[in-house]
């Protein structure tokens, strides 16, 4: 039915514009179907109290049985009765909705589409198509409506080449997250009259929130009161999320954002739940998306340290995933108030991106040293509609169970999936019920196995030391090097000579005039500059053909040559320019030393060593570095900003390395046999040809 509507729009709308018409109208059809049984009752109450009661909303929502209503005489069936007036009547129908529905349709920006639909009576044909199906809750439940919207979003994102993952997460992924997130809390959630709050700072169309709540209601406690909160940047996704909240009986006021002004809608630069904390956090933040638009606000908040949300550090500007993770941690309840649990989807980047001391490493350090990170589950690839990359579920909490204190569990579920009968974009795998049960069992057992590894937080730590090697320079005064040195010093003899000629000419022309003295001074200055430049060039050329393997001796000889020609010792800047231009790295040259006689480091030979946590850096250096580069040393000036020890502390989680299984190569004879077999097959094919 829906793709019949797409056929109606074909020609007047481009493919990626279909969603601007279809999504709002499918939402509206669902809302209209929900109001069908109480439509007359609402109309009766409206006629009775209109103009007599100041606030009609409580009366009309009670009459409709849901949190919205429509007071117009029209519904989807009656709109068909006047085909020529359908756009005019449709506008009146929209105005008849309660304010919360009208606000949603403002975000859909549907007025623009109405103007286009008026021509050719297209709106009539679309509504006729929509009326061919029954979307009342008794016929199509909320779960299947969710699947419908998910499919539509995938199709429209594919058409417009958008990143579909920015809008929603596949339900099989959310179910894995929900099962692990709520697993330790089953006893608490089963309590009568339990009330909890769940939050998603990048909620898209709200799927994570509604599926999370649905899981608790279906599998743990059907009477649990779970309030859903979310913020969303994209205005269409925001409108879909608010629609979903209305359709499922949730409070749509708890979904915020959606403004066209990025700064107002963005969670990173404008937290619209400032000061709030939640029992659970779920999120699939955009990965590989920069946070340039939020940069100023985020950096100002980070400068406040842990008084703000981003005190642990800032990741590189090209990827804001770890900002969302810090934001979620800031929304956790304190331990004395019961704490919170968080589930968040990341790609592989947050596991290892960034060296020691970088923003990413410092964020991982903070999570691990605070003992917030509980578990990471590696998911199969090809799970998402818009990307085939591997993703990871991170579980973060400030109320770990006793046996998990100081521990982190890694679960390798990359093979826990089954192939889909028909792929959807890049989604070719799905996590079926059996696969979810395997992952949950590994988490709950909390034991070492082929697919589960348990670590201390410090197992991911290392100390990065800077290894220096001495600078060794050789000098060969060839014609080419001499020309380069003269040019680098800004010596231009011909230019200075031309200037001298010009001033001499002006000197003759202005002789006897008031300008004569000024021109004479200028000529004298030009002559002085020419003499200096000529002397520098002569001094450098006097060293032609000579070679040095010792920088100190080279500097002595160059200084003497320049002093001889200039009459004064050359400036340090001049000598440095000559050394930088002429000097070439040579392992056989003498070590360059500073004024104190200490070796100077060569920045091009500088290296970094990651010393395993708990290992003495000097012992490591003696064993792993000195045997290979005997002239190296540790730069002891580079120290950690927290413990002040030599080397910077870093944290990374090399997930794949922990689960790597060595597979020995096949025997050479077997490989040769395969090659021979292929050669024989090729020979037979050629014979037939």
N, C-alpha and C positions, 0 to 999 in steps of 0.2 A: 504494500500500500504506500509506504513512504517513498519508495523509488518511483512509483507512479507520479508522485508530486514532483520529483526531480525531472521527469519527462515533461511535465507541464511547464516547468521553468526553463527548460533547455532553449537556448537561443537568446532569450532576454537576459539571462543571468549566466555568468561564468560558473564553472563547476565549483570553485572554491567559495562562491557566494551563495550556493544552495543553502548552507547552514543558517544564513541570516534570515531566511524565510522559514525553513522547515523546523529548526529547533524551537523557536518561540511558539509556532503554531501547534506543534506536538505537545509542548508543555501546556498551552492554553486548552487544548482538547482534553488533556488529562484533568485539569482543574474543572473544566466545564462538566465532565463526566462525574466528578466527585460531588458537584453541586446539584446534579440532575434531580435527585430524589427530594431535595428540600427547597428547590427553586421557588415553588409557589408559596411555601410557608414564609420564606424570606421576603418575597414581594408583598405578602399580606401584612407582615410586621412593619415593613417599610412604609406602606400606604397609611397604616394606622398611626405611626409615631413620627413621621416626617414633619418637621416644623414644630413639633410639640415637645420633643425631647432634644436636649443639647447634644448629648453623646449617644449616637445610635449604635455604635460599634458593639458593645456588649450584648445588646438585644439581637442584633443581626447575626453575630457569630454563634450565639446560642441557638438561633433558629436554623442556621446552616449546619451546625454540628461539627464544624471545623473552624480554623482560625482565619478564614476569609469568606467572602460572600460576593454576590453580584446582584445589584438592585435593578438592572436594566430589564426591559421586557423581552430581551433577546437571549437566545442560547444558540448553539451551533445548528440546531434543526430549524429554528425560526429565521435565522439569517438567510436561509436558502429561499424563503418565500418571496423576497423582493430582489431578484438578481441585479436589476439596474441600480438599486439603492444600496447594494451590499457593503460598499466601502464606507458610505456615510453611516449606515446602521452599525457596522463593525466598530467604528470609532465610538459610537454611543454605548455599544456593548462593553468596550474597554473601560470607558469612563465610569461605568456602573460597578466596576470591581472595587473592592476595598483598597485602601492606600498601599498596603503592603504588596499587593499584586501589581498595582500601577508602578510602584518604585522598581520592581523587577523588570517590567517591560521598558522602562526608561533605559535600563542597563543594556537590554537587547537592542536598543535604538531602532525599534520596529517602525516608527513613523516614516523613516526613509523608504522602507520596503512597501508600505501601504500606498505611497504615491506611485510606485512602479507597478504595483499589482492592479491598480484601478483600470489601466488600459487592457483591453481584450477580455475583460471579465474573469481574469485569472483567479482572483480571490474566491469567486463562486466555485470554480472547478476544484480548487484545493480543499475548500471546506466540504464539498461534496465527497471527495475522496476520504477525508478524515472521518466523515459520518458513516463510512462503510464499515468501520470497525468499532467494537465496544471496548472502551478503555475505562470502564467503571472498575473500582477496586475489587468488586466481587468477581469480575471476569479476568482482570489482569492485576496480579498483586504487585506490591512495591518492588519485590526482588526482580521480577521480570521487566518492570518498567526501567529499573536500574540497568539491566542488561541491554535493553533497547537503547537507552541514552549512551551507554558505553560504546555500543556498536556504531551509533551515529557519529560520535566524536572521533572514533578511529577513522571512519570513512571520510569525514570532512577534513580531518587533519592530513590524511593521505593525499586528498585532492589539492590542498593548498600548500603541500610540502612543509607543513608545520611540524614542530616537535610535539607529537601527541603526548609524550611523557610529561609535558608541562601541564597537561590538563587532568590526567587521571592515571591510576595504577591498576594493572590487571587484578581481577578479584582473587585469582589463585595466590598471588603474591601477598595481598592484604590478609588472606586467611592464614597463611603461615605466620605472618607477623602477629596477628591477633591471638593465635593459639599459644605462641611462646610468651607474648606480652602478659597475658592474663593467667598463664599456668600457675605461677607461685601464689596467686591471690584467690584461688577458687574458694577456699574456706571463707575468706572475708567477703567475697562477692555473693556468697550464698546466704549471708545473714539477712533476716527480714528487714525491710525498710531501708536497705542500703542505698546511699546516695553518692554518686561519684561524678566527676567532671572530666571530660575528654576533649583534647585540643589538638588542632592541626594548623600550623602557621602558614602553610601553603596548600590550602585545602582543595584547590581545583573545583570540581563539581561536588565535593563532599563525600565521595565514595568511601574513603578510608574511615570517616567518622561513622557513617550509617552502617557499614559492614562490620566495623568493630563493635558497635552497640548491638547489632543483630546477632553477632556471635555470642556475646554475653547472655542475651535474652534467650537464645536457642539452646545453648549448651551448659550454661551455668545457673542462671537465675532469671526466669521469665518475668519476674516482678521487679527486677533491679531498676532503680531510677538513675539513668545516665544522661546527663546534660551535655550537649554537643556544642563546641565552640570552634570557630575557624576564621581565618583571614585569607583573602584571595586578591591577587593583583589584577588578573584578567577580568574585564567587566562581563564578558559573556559567561565565563566559567562561574563567576560570582552569582550571576543571575540564575544559572542552572542550580547552583548549590542552594540558594535561597528557595528556589522552586521545590527542590527535593525536600528541604526541611518542612515546607508547608504541606507537601503531599503526604509526608510520613508523620505529620503531627508534631514535629519539633518546633522549637522557637526560632523563627528566621532572623530575629534581631541579634542572635548570637553569631551570625555570619556577617563579617564586616570587610570593608575594602571596596574594590570594584570601581573606585573613582578613576576618571580619565587622567587626573594628575597623578603621576607615578609616585611622587613623594607622599601623597596622602594615602595611597593604597598599599604601598610596600610595607611588609612586615619588618624589614631590616631598618628602614629609616623612619617608620611611624608605627610603633607597636600599639595597636588599637585595643589591646588588653593589658595596658600598663598597670603593674601592681597586682595583677591576678596570678594565681597559681592553680595548678590542675593535678588531678590524680594520675592521669595518663596523657602522654603525648604521642602522636603518630604523625609521620611526615614522609613525603617523598619530594625533597627539595629539588629544584632544577640543578642538574650538574653540568659543568662545563660552561656555565652562563656567568658572564662578568657582573660585578656589582658596582660599576662605574657611577651609575646614577645615584647610588646610595653612599658613595665614597665619603663625602664631606661629613654627613651625619654620623656614619659608622666610625670614622676616625675620631671625631669629637667625643663620641661615647667611649671608645676604646681608651682614650687618654685619661678617662676617669678611673681606669683600672676596674676592679671588681665591684665598684659602685655602679657600674653599668653592666651591659650584657656581654661585652666582648673583651673582658679583662685578660683572658688567657693568651690572646694574640690574634693577629689578622692574617688570613690566608692570602695568597697572591690574588691580584685584582681580577684575574681571568676566571676564577671559580669560587663561588660563595657558599658551597655546601656546608663547610665547617662553621660558617656564621650562623646558619639555621640550627646546627647542632648546639652551639653555645646558647642561642636564643632559647631553645627548648629546655636546656639545663637551668636557665634562669627562671623558668616557669615551674620548676619542681617545688613541691612543698618541703618544708624543713623536716629533718629526721624526727624531731620531737613531735611534729604534727602528722607523722605517719609516712612521710616521704612520697616519692612518685616513681613511676616507671615510664620509660620512653622507648619507642621503636622507630627507627629511621632508616630509610633506604639510601645507600650510597653506591657510587661506582668504585672502582679500585683505587682511585686517586688519593682519598683521605687515609688509606692504609700506610702509604709510604712516601708520598710526595713531600719534598722539602728536606734539606739537610738539617743537622743539629743547629739550633738557634733560630731556625726559620719559624714563621707564624704557624705553619701546619704542624711542625714537630713540637712546638710549645703547647699547642692545643691538645695533641695526643698526650704529652707529658702531664698536663693538668688533669686530664680525664683519668689517667692511670695512677698518678700519685694521689689523687683524691679518692681512688678506688670506686669510680663511677661506672667504668666499663665492665659489663657483666659477660656478654657473649657477642660473637659475630658469626653469622651463618652465611656461607658462600652459596649463592643460588646458581642454578643452571643458566647458561646463556640462552639467547633467543626467546626470552620470556616477555619482553616488552614490544609494543606495536611499532615503535619508531626506531629501535636500536637492538642490535644483537649482542651487545657487550655483556660481560658478567657483572652482576650486581651483588651487593652484600647488605644483609640486615644487621644493623648495630642495635644492641639492647643496652640501655644506660639506666642506671638507677642509683639512688642514695639509700636504698634499704635492701641490700643483699641479704640472702639467708646466711646463716652461720657458716656453713661449709663453703660458701662462695666468697667469703671475705678475703680480700687480697688476691683473688684468683680471676683469671679470664679464660673463658671457654671458647675455642674455635671449632666450628662444625663445618665439615666439607660436604655440602649437599649439592655439589655441582652436577652429580649424575642422578639426582632424585627427581626424575621427570618422565613424561612420556610424550611421544610425538603426537601432534594434533593431526586430526584427519585432514583438515584443510588449514593452511597457514593464513594468518591475518597480518599482512605487512611483514615485519620482521619477526613476529611471534609465531614460532614453529613448535615450541615446547610449552607444555603446561604442567603445573605441579598438581598431580591428581591426589586423591584422598590417601592412597597408600604411601605416596612420597611425603605428604605432610605428616602422616603418622610416624614415619621413620625419623624425620627431623625432630619432631616433638619428643619422641622417645629418647633420642640421643641427648637432647637438652635436659630432660627431666632426670635421666640416669646420672648425669654429671660424672662420667667415667672416661678413662682413656681407652680409645679403640682406634680402629683404622680410620674412622670418619670423625673422631672427636679427640681433641688435644686440650689439655688443661695446663695453664702457665701461671707463674707468678707475674705480677705486674712488672717487676724489674727485668724479666726475661726479654722484654722488648726494648730495654734501655741500652745505650752505649755511650761512650765518651769519645768525641771526635777531637783528635789532636792534629795540629798543623805541623807538618814535617818540612823543614827548610833544608836547602842545599846551597852551598856557596856559589857566589857569582864568580865566574872565570871569564876574563875578556882578553882577546888578542887584538893587536892593532897593526894594520898594514896600510901604509900611506901610498896608495896607488893614485893614478891621475883621477880615476872616478871618485875615490873617497875624498881627495882634496877638493874637487869641484863641489861635492855634496856638503862638505864642511863649510866652505866659503859661502855657499848659498844659504845654509842653515843659520849662519851668523848674520845674515842680512847684508852681506857685502856685495855691492853692485858698483864696481869701479866705473863702468861706462856711464851709468846714471849720474853718479857724483861728478864725473868729468863734464857731462853735458850741462849740469846745473851751474858748475863753475864758469863755463863759457857764457851761459845766459846772463849771469850776474856781472861778468866782466863787460859784456856788451851794454847792459843797462848802466853800468858805472860810467862808461864813456858818454852815453846819451844824457845822463843827468848831471854831468860835471858842471859845477858852478850853481846848481839849483838847490832849493831847500831839501830835496830828496837825496842829495848826494851822500850825506853822512850815513843814512839808513841803508842805502844800497851798498856802500862800502863795507858796513858791518856784516851784511848778508853775504857779500863776496868772501870776506875773511872767514866767516863761519863755514861756507861751502868748501873753501880751500882746506880748512882744518879737517873737516869730515873726509874729504878726498884723501888727505895724507894718512889719516888713521886707517881708512879702508885699504889703501894701497899697502900700508905697513903690515896689516893683518894678513892680507893675501900673500905678501912676500914671505912672512914668517912661516905660514903653513906650507907654502911651496918649498921652503928650504928643507923640509923634512921628507921630501919625496924619496920613495924607494926604501925607506927604513921600516923595520918591523919590531914589534915589542910583544912579549908574552907576560909582561908585568905592568899592570895599570899604573902603579905608583911611579915606575921609571918613565912610562910614557908621559904622565902628567908633568914630571920634572923637566923632561926635554921640551915639551910643548910650552911650558911656562917660561923657560929660559929663552926659547926662540921668539916668543911674543914680547917678552920684556926687552930683549935686545933691539927689536924693531920699534916698539912703542915708547920705550924709555921708562915704563912703569910696569908693575906686576899686573897681569891680566885679572879681570874679575872672575869670581867663581862661576858665574852664570855662563861666561864665555867658555871656560874649561869644560863645564858640564855638557854644553852643546856639542863641543868637539868630541868628547868621549862617547856621547850617545850616538853621534853620527858615524864615527869611524870604528868604534868597538864592535867586535863580533864574538859571540860565545864560542869558547874553545875549551874542551875538557882537559887539554894539555897545558893550558895557561895557568899562571899563578892565581891563587885566591885573592879576590879583591877584599880589602879590609877598610874598616871605618877609622875614625881618628883615635879610637881607643885600642885599635889593633884587633878588634873582633871581626870575624868573617861577615861579609854582607850577604844577605839572602838573595837568591835569584828568583824573582817572582814567576818566571816561566817554568822553573823546576819545582815550584811549591806543590806539595801533595797533601792529601788528607787521609788519615787512618782512623777507622772506627774501632775503638778498643772495646771488647765485650765488657759488660757491666761487672764490677767486682774484680777486674784484672788490674794490677798495678801498671800504670802507663809506661813507666821506665823499664820494667821487666819485659813488657810487650815490645817496646821499641828495640831493646837489645836483641830480642829473639827474632822478631819479624821484619825489622827494617835494616839495622846496621849490617848484617851479613851481606846485604845486597847493595847498599849505598853507604860505605864506611864514613864518608865525609858529612853525613846528614846530622841534624840535631832537631830537638823539639822546640818549637816556639813557645816558651813559657809565659809570654805576655798575653797569649790568648787563653782566657779563663772563663769559666761558667759564671753567669750573672747571679746565680743563686748560691752555690756552695763555694765559689771563688777558687775551686781547684783547677789545675791545668787542664785545658780542653773543654769544649762545650758539650753539655749533656743533650743527647737526642733520643727520640723514641720513634720507632717504626714497627709496623706489623707485617712482616713478609709472609703473608698467608700461604701463598703457593709453595714456598720453600719448606714450610713445616709439613706439607702433605705430599711432597715430591717422593716418588718411588723410582729408584734407579732400574732401568730396563737394559740389560746387557745387549750389545749388538749381536746379530745373528752370526753364525759361523761363516767364514769366508767361502767354504765349499758350497753352502746352501745358496749364497748370493750368486756365485758363479753358475750354479745349476739353473737358477731363474733366468740369468742373462742368456745362457745357452738355449734355454727353452724358447725365449722370445726371439732370438736370432733365427732359430729353426722355423718358427711360425712366420716370420717375415720372409724367409727364403721360400717357403711354400707359397705364400701369397704372390711373391714376385714370379715364381714358376708358373702359377695359374694365369697371371697377366700375360 
